[in-house]
Amino acid sequence: MSTKILPEQKTTPQTSHGDGDHERFAHYADKHKITESMVTGTPIRALCGKVWVPSRDPKKYPVCPECKEIYESLPVGGGDKGDNKQ
């Protein structure tokens, strides 16, 4: 029986959550749906397409660039049903 020494391998920590790094951002969604989701635990969809249950303070995270781009391209005057970030 012999012992083999394996060559040194570089390891890189995985910083992505596998979903396009959506977990690192605060997302835009309908403010009424955000409130309902936080109470009921029902998942909602952000403007960028991410589906999640809001549970954290969005002020602690940067705004999702995709959500921001979509939000800024929407017509002005969305009324009471305007989008808000999570």
C-alpha positions, 0 to 999 in steps of 0.5 A: 500500500502506498500513499499518494500526494495530490496536487494542490487545488485552488478553491474559490468560495461560491458567492452566488446563490445559484439564482443570479445573485438575487439574494444580494439585492432589494427588489421592486414589487407591488407594495400591497403584495409585499405587505400581504406576503410578509403577513401570509408568507405567500411568495411574490414576484419582483419586477426582475422575475425573482420569486421570494417571500420578503422578510428582511430590511431592504434598506440594508441592501442595494437595489436590484439593477434589473428591477431599477431599470424596469421600474425607471422604464415604466410610465410616470403616474402609476397611482396608488398601485405603484411599485415599491421595493422590498 
